[in-house]
């Protein structure tokens, strides 16, 4: 995918975000900040996932509720 740059004043972006509903903001956030990587996990990534899952199973994680 070809990358394009757009230069906008921050105020224009803030005004746009203030003007759209929550669903549109969520879609913008997903498109701008969330990438999709389909490459297989590296050994280090697999180890990190396993450590995190072990912490989760032991109840050693912090609960976080997303408020809307």
RASULBEL-V941930 format. One record per residue. N is the residue number from 0. RES is the residue in one small letter. PHI is phi as a letter, one per 30 degrees, with the letter a starting at -180 (none if undefined). NEAR is the number of other C-alpha atoms within 12 Angstrom. D_LAST is the distance of its C-alpha to the last C-alpha in whole Angstrom. Layout:
N,RES,PHI,NEAR,D_LAST ; N,RES,PHI,NEAR,D_LAST
//
This chain:
0,x,none,3,33 ; 1,x,d,4,34 ; 2,x,d,5,32 ; 3,x,b,6,31 ; 4,x,c,6,31 ; 5,x,b,8,29 ; 6,x,c,9,30 ; 7,x,b,11,27 ; 8,x,d,10,27 ; 9,x,e,11,24 ; 10,x,e,11,23 ; 11,x,d,12,23 ; 12,x,d,16,21 ; 13,x,d,13,18 ; 14,x,d,13,20 ; 15,x,d,16,19 ; 16,x,d,19,15 ; 17,x,d,13,15 ; 18,x,d,13,17 ; 19,x,c,15,15 ; 20,x,d,13,12 ; 21,x,d,13,9 ; 22,x,d,13,11 ; 23,x,d,15,14 ; 24,x,d,21,12 ; 25,x,d,16,11 ; 26,x,d,15,15 ; 27,x,d,17,16 ; 28,x,e,14,14 ; 29,x,d,13,16 ; 30,x,d,12,19 ; 31,x,d,11,20 ; 32,x,c,11,19 ; 33,x,c,11,19 ; 34,x,c,10,23 ; 35,x,c,10,24 ; 36,x,c,7,27 ; 37,x,c,7,30 ; 38,x,d,8,32 ; 39,x,d,10,33 ; 40,x,d,13,32 ; 41,x,d,11,35 ; 42,x,e,10,36 ; 43,x,d,11,34 ; 44,x,d,13,31 ; 45,x,d,13,32 ; 46,x,d,13,33 ; 47,x,d,14,30 ; 48,x,d,15,28 ; 49,x,d,15,30 ; 50,x,d,16,30 ; 51,x,d,17,26 ; 52,x,d,15,27 ; 53,x,d,14,30 ; 54,x,e,14,27 ; 55,x,d,14,25 ; 56,x,d,11,28 ; 57,x,d,11,29 ; 58,x,i,11,26 ; 59,x,c,12,26 ; 60,x,c,13,22 ; 61,x,c,10,19 ; 62,x,d,8,16 ; 63,x,b,6,13 ; 64,x,c,6,10 ; 65,x,d,5,7 ; 66,x,c,4,4 ; 67,x,c,8,0
//
